[in-house]
Amino acid sequence: MENIERFDAMFMTMAQNCPGGINSLLDSFFGFLSRKTDFYTGNADLKTSRDLVIKKFDEYKEIALNRKKEIDLEDEKVEKRRLERIRKKKEEEKKTESGIIEITEDEAKELNKKKIEPVETTVDAAEEEDEEDKGKLKPNSGNGCDLVNYSWIQTLKDVEVTVKLPKMDQKLLKKNLVVKIQKKKLCVKIGDNEALLDGELCKEIKVDESSWLIPKKDILVIEFDKIDQMSWWDKLITTDPVINTKKIQPENSKLSDLDGETRSMVEKMMVDQRRKEQGLPSTDDQNKFDMFEKFKNQHPEMDFSKCKFN
């Protein structure tokens, strides 16, 4: 069994050129044995040759069954993670619909702080959008994008890609799919057909933390972790349309997955975003204002009437 894979490329070429599938491949192999070797005639007892074939069949049957168990187990784990993510997303949507939104203790403290009255403005929504954000797509419910052949969603930590598979007369097997996941490239195609997804990823990923499965006959799901887990992707493939990452809604339930430093940064971003929507200054500006007020109270002898702050 040493180095049994060295002829895989040759056998794969043979299999792809056999019109009758496995039957044609076996016909070619046993035809070769009968015409070019003494497999059938070299032994006085043909039973020896037959027993050898049965022995090898049973030997590799066990290998194939064990490998299938491992693949099924891994697929089950990936599917559980996918369903758990969907469950959490539905729970978050229900909370949003009911008007209940979870906030952290830090957010609550910030919202309860002394507030500066906002300046009344009458700016249209179109004018509020930055010039550089015009033309960008609004993220889907998973903070990603829905395209013709595939869609993708993301958290700060990972990305999930769902590829639509074409309808086929026979069940699509994993061995017929070509899925290449590289550090900055992703490719999905069926056999020698045109790729369903092929291009350079917008940022690098952890290949070792990637997986894929076929949960339904017409869907392929790919999951992988980001290398940079402190920023949102504005596209999956470099040629994809760009989404507006400023409109991304992070899930509070995912904050616990982040390390302390990243979590603090994300929570601060969320608070600043809410304050901006309310017309309030950012937490940094508020802290500066509070420090200045404290300094004024500590030095009543000083005149601050000419100090102006935007």
C-alpha positions as CSV (number, residue, x, y, z in Angstrom):
1,M,0.0,0.0,0.0
2,E,3.1,2.2,0.0
3,N,2.6,5.3,-2.2
4,I,-0.6,4.0,-3.7
5,E,-1.6,7.5,-4.9
6,R,1.2,7.9,-7.4
7,F,-0.9,6.6,-10.3
8,D,-4.0,8.7,-9.3
9,A,-3.6,11.2,-12.2
10,M,-3.3,8.4,-14.7
11,F,-6.4,6.5,-13.4
12,M,-8.4,9.7,-13.2
13,T,-7.6,10.4,-16.9
14,M,-8.7,6.8,-17.7
15,A,-11.9,7.2,-15.6
16,Q,-12.8,10.5,-17.3
17,N,-12.4,8.9,-20.8
18,C,-14.5,5.7,-20.0
19,P,-18.0,6.5,-21.3
20,G,-19.6,3.6,-19.3
21,G,-18.3,4.8,-15.9
22,I,-17.0,2.2,-13.5
23,N,-18.0,-0.7,-15.7
24,S,-16.0,0.6,-18.6
25,L,-13.0,1.2,-16.3
26,L,-13.1,-2.3,-15.0
27,D,-13.5,-3.7,-18.5
28,S,-10.3,-1.8,-19.5
29,F,-8.4,-3.0,-16.5
30,F,-9.3,-6.7,-16.6
31,G,-9.0,-6.6,-20.4
32,F,-5.5,-5.4,-19.9
33,L,-4.8,-8.3,-17.5
34,S,-6.2,-10.9,-19.9
35,R,-4.3,-9.5,-23.0
36,K,-1.0,-8.3,-21.6
37,T,-0.3,-10.4,-18.5
38,D,-0.5,-14.0,-17.4
39,F,-2.9,-13.1,-14.5
40,Y,-5.5,-15.7,-15.8
41,T,-3.0,-18.3,-17.2
42,G,0.0,-18.0,-14.9
43,N,-1.6,-20.0,-12.0
44,A,-2.6,-23.6,-12.3
45,D,-5.6,-22.8,-10.1
46,L,-7.7,-19.8,-11.2
47,K,-9.1,-19.7,-7.7
48,T,-5.9,-18.2,-6.5
49,S,-6.3,-15.2,-8.9
50,R,-10.0,-14.9,-8.0
51,D,-9.2,-14.9,-4.2
52,L,-6.6,-12.2,-4.8
53,V,-9.2,-10.0,-6.4
54,I,-11.6,-10.6,-3.6
55,K,-8.9,-9.9,-1.0
56,K,-8.0,-6.6,-2.5
57,F,-11.7,-5.6,-2.9
58,D,-12.3,-6.3,0.8
59,E,-9.1,-4.5,1.9
60,Y,-10.0,-1.3,0.1
61,K,-13.6,-1.5,0.9
62,E,-12.7,-1.0,4.6
63,I,-10.5,2.0,3.7
64,A,-13.3,3.6,1.7
65,L,-16.0,3.0,4.4
66,N,-13.7,4.5,7.1
67,R,-12.9,7.5,4.9
68,K,-16.6,8.1,4.2
69,K,-17.4,8.0,8.0
70,E,-14.7,10.7,8.6
71,I,-16.1,12.8,5.8
72,D,-19.7,12.4,7.0
73,L,-18.6,13.3,10.6
74,E,-16.8,16.4,9.4
75,D,-19.9,17.4,7.2
76,E,-22.1,16.9,10.3
77,K,-19.9,19.3,12.3
78,V,-19.9,21.9,9.6
79,E,-23.7,21.6,9.2
80,K,-24.2,22.0,12.9
81,R,-22.2,25.2,12.9
82,R,-24.1,26.5,9.9
83,L,-27.5,25.7,11.6
84,E,-26.4,27.3,14.8
85,R,-25.4,30.5,13.0
86,I,-28.8,30.6,11.3
87,R,-30.6,30.0,14.6
88,K,-28.7,32.9,16.3
89,K,-29.5,35.1,13.3
90,K,-33.2,34.3,13.5
91,E,-33.2,35.1,17.3
92,E,-31.5,38.4,16.6
93,E,-34.1,39.3,14.0
94,K,-37.0,38.4,16.4
95,K,-35.5,40.7,19.1
96,T,-35.1,43.5,16.6
97,E,-38.7,43.0,15.4
98,S,-40.0,43.1,18.9
99,G,-38.1,46.3,19.6
100,I,-35.8,44.7,22.2
101,I,-32.2,45.3,21.4
102,E,-29.4,44.0,23.7
103,I,-26.7,46.4,24.7
104,T,-23.6,45.9,26.8
105,E,-22.9,47.5,30.2
106,D,-20.4,49.9,28.6
107,E,-23.1,51.0,26.0
108,A,-25.6,51.6,28.8
109,K,-23.1,53.7,30.7
110,E,-22.3,55.8,27.7
111,L,-26.0,56.3,26.9
112,N,-26.7,57.4,30.5
113,K,-23.8,60.0,30.5
114,K,-24.4,63.7,30.4
115,K,-25.6,64.5,26.9
116,I,-25.0,67.6,24.9
117,E,-28.1,68.8,23.1
118,P,-27.8,68.0,19.4
119,V,-28.0,70.9,16.9
120,E,-31.2,70.7,14.9
121,T,-30.5,69.9,11.3
122,T,-32.6,69.2,8.2
123,V,-30.3,67.2,6.1
124,D,-31.7,64.8,3.5
125,A,-30.7,61.1,3.7
126,A,-29.1,61.4,0.3
127,E,-27.0,64.3,1.6
128,E,-26.0,62.4,4.7
129,E,-24.4,59.7,2.7
130,D,-20.7,60.3,2.1
131,E,-19.6,61.0,-1.5
132,E,-17.3,58.0,-1.4
133,D,-20.2,55.7,-0.4
134,K,-22.5,56.6,-3.2
135,G,-23.2,53.6,-5.5
136,K,-22.2,51.0,-2.9
137,L,-24.7,48.2,-2.2
138,K,-26.5,47.8,1.1
139,P,-25.3,44.7,3.0
140,N,-27.7,41.7,3.2
141,S,-29.0,40.5,6.6
142,G,-25.8,38.6,7.1
143,N,-23.6,41.7,6.5
144,G,-22.5,40.4,3.1
145,C,-24.0,40.4,-0.4
146,D,-26.4,38.4,-2.6
147,L,-25.2,37.9,-6.1
148,V,-26.5,35.9,-9.1
149,N,-24.5,32.6,-8.6
150,Y,-23.6,32.9,-5.0
151,S,-24.1,34.9,-1.8
152,W,-21.9,35.5,1.3
153,I,-22.3,36.6,4.9
154,Q,-19.7,37.5,7.4
155,T,-18.8,38.2,11.0
156,L,-15.5,39.9,12.1
157,K,-14.1,36.4,12.5
158,D,-15.3,34.4,9.5
159,V,-17.1,34.2,6.2
160,E,-19.7,31.8,4.8
161,V,-20.3,31.5,1.1
162,T,-23.3,29.8,-0.4
163,V,-23.0,28.7,-4.1
164,K,-26.0,27.8,-6.2
165,L,-25.4,24.5,-8.0
166,P,-27.0,23.7,-11.3
167,K,-29.8,21.2,-11.6
168,M,-28.5,17.7,-12.6
169,D,-30.2,14.4,-13.6
170,Q,-28.0,12.5,-11.1
171,K,-27.0,13.3,-7.6
172,L,-23.9,15.5,-7.5
173,L,-21.1,13.7,-5.6
174,K,-18.3,15.5,-3.8
175,K,-15.7,13.8,-6.0
176,N,-17.3,15.5,-9.0
177,L,-16.9,19.0,-7.5
178,V,-13.6,20.9,-7.7
179,V,-13.4,23.3,-4.7
180,K,-10.0,25.1,-4.4
181,I,-9.6,27.2,-1.2
182,Q,-6.3,29.1,-1.2
183,K,-5.0,31.9,1.0
184,K,-6.3,34.6,-1.4
185,K,-8.2,32.7,-4.1
186,L,-11.4,30.7,-4.3
187,C,-12.6,28.5,-7.1
188,V,-15.7,26.2,-7.5
189,K,-16.6,24.2,-10.6
190,I,-18.1,20.9,-11.6
191,G,-15.7,18.7,-13.6
192,D,-14.4,20.5,-16.6
193,N,-17.4,22.9,-16.8
194,E,-17.2,26.6,-16.5
195,A,-16.4,27.8,-12.9
196,L,-19.4,28.8,-10.8
197,L,-17.1,30.9,-8.7
198,D,-13.5,31.8,-9.5
199,G,-11.4,34.8,-8.4
200,E,-9.1,36.5,-6.0
201,L,-10.4,37.1,-2.5
202,C,-10.4,40.7,-1.3
203,K,-8.3,39.7,1.8
204,E,-6.3,36.7,3.0
205,I,-7.9,33.8,4.8
206,K,-6.9,30.9,7.1
207,V,-6.9,27.9,4.7
208,D,-6.5,25.4,7.6
209,E,-9.7,26.8,9.2
210,S,-11.8,26.2,6.0
211,S,-14.4,23.6,5.1
212,W,-17.2,22.9,2.6
213,L,-20.2,20.7,2.3
214,I,-23.3,20.1,0.2
215,P,-26.3,20.4,2.7
216,K,-28.8,20.3,-0.2
217,K,-28.5,18.9,-3.7
218,D,-28.5,22.4,-5.2
219,I,-26.4,24.3,-2.6
220,L,-22.7,24.3,-1.7
221,V,-21.6,26.0,1.5
222,I,-18.0,27.1,2.1
223,E,-16.7,28.4,5.4
224,F,-13.4,29.9,6.4
225,D,-11.8,32.2,9.0
226,K,-10.3,35.6,8.2
227,I,-6.7,36.4,9.0
228,D,-7.5,40.0,9.8
229,Q,-10.4,39.7,12.3
230,M,-10.7,43.4,13.1
231,S,-12.3,44.6,9.9
232,W,-15.3,44.0,7.7
233,W,-15.0,42.9,4.1
234,D,-16.6,45.2,1.5
235,K,-16.6,42.4,-1.1
236,L,-15.8,38.7,-1.4
237,I,-14.0,38.6,-4.8
238,T,-12.0,41.6,-5.9
239,T,-14.3,42.0,-9.0
240,D,-17.5,41.9,-7.0
241,P,-19.7,45.0,-6.4
242,V,-18.7,46.8,-3.2
243,I,-21.0,46.9,-0.1
244,N,-21.2,49.9,2.3
245,T,-19.5,48.6,5.4
246,K,-20.8,51.6,7.4
247,K,-24.3,50.1,7.2
248,I,-23.2,46.7,8.6
249,Q,-25.1,45.7,11.8
250,P,-22.8,43.6,14.0
251,E,-24.5,40.9,16.1
252,N,-24.1,41.4,19.8
253,S,-24.3,37.7,20.3
254,K,-21.0,37.4,18.5
255,L,-19.0,39.9,20.7
256,S,-18.2,37.1,23.2
257,D,-16.2,35.3,20.5
258,L,-13.7,38.2,20.2
259,D,-10.6,38.8,22.3
260,G,-10.8,41.6,24.9
261,E,-9.0,44.3,22.8
262,T,-11.1,43.6,19.7
263,R,-14.3,43.4,21.6
264,S,-13.7,46.8,23.3
265,M,-13.0,48.3,19.9
266,V,-16.2,46.9,18.4
267,E,-18.3,48.0,21.3
268,K,-16.9,51.5,21.1
269,M,-17.7,51.6,17.4
270,M,-21.3,50.5,18.1
271,V,-21.7,53.2,20.7
272,D,-20.2,55.9,18.5
273,Q,-22.5,54.8,15.6
274,R,-25.6,55.1,17.8
275,R,-24.5,58.5,19.2
276,K,-23.9,59.7,15.6
277,E,-27.5,58.6,14.6
278,Q,-28.8,60.6,17.7
279,G,-26.8,63.7,16.7
280,L,-24.4,63.3,19.7
281,P,-20.6,63.6,19.7
282,S,-18.5,60.5,19.7
283,T,-17.3,58.9,23.0
284,D,-13.8,60.5,22.5
285,D,-15.3,63.9,21.9
286,Q,-17.6,63.5,24.9
287,N,-14.7,62.5,27.1
288,K,-12.7,65.5,26.0
289,F,-15.7,67.8,26.8
290,D,-16.2,66.2,30.2
291,M,-12.5,66.7,31.0
292,F,-12.7,70.3,30.0
293,E,-15.8,70.9,32.2
294,K,-14.0,69.3,35.1
295,F,-11.0,71.5,34.5
296,K,-13.2,74.6,34.4
297,N,-14.8,73.7,37.7
298,Q,-11.4,73.2,39.3
299,H,-10.2,76.6,38.1
300,P,-13.0,79.2,38.6
301,E,-10.4,82.0,38.6
302,M,-9.8,81.4,34.8
303,D,-11.8,83.0,32.0
304,F,-13.0,80.4,29.4
305,S,-15.6,82.6,27.7
306,K,-13.5,82.9,24.6
307,C,-13.0,79.1,24.3
308,K,-15.0,77.6,21.5
309,F,-15.5,74.0,20.6
310,N,-17.1,72.5,17.5
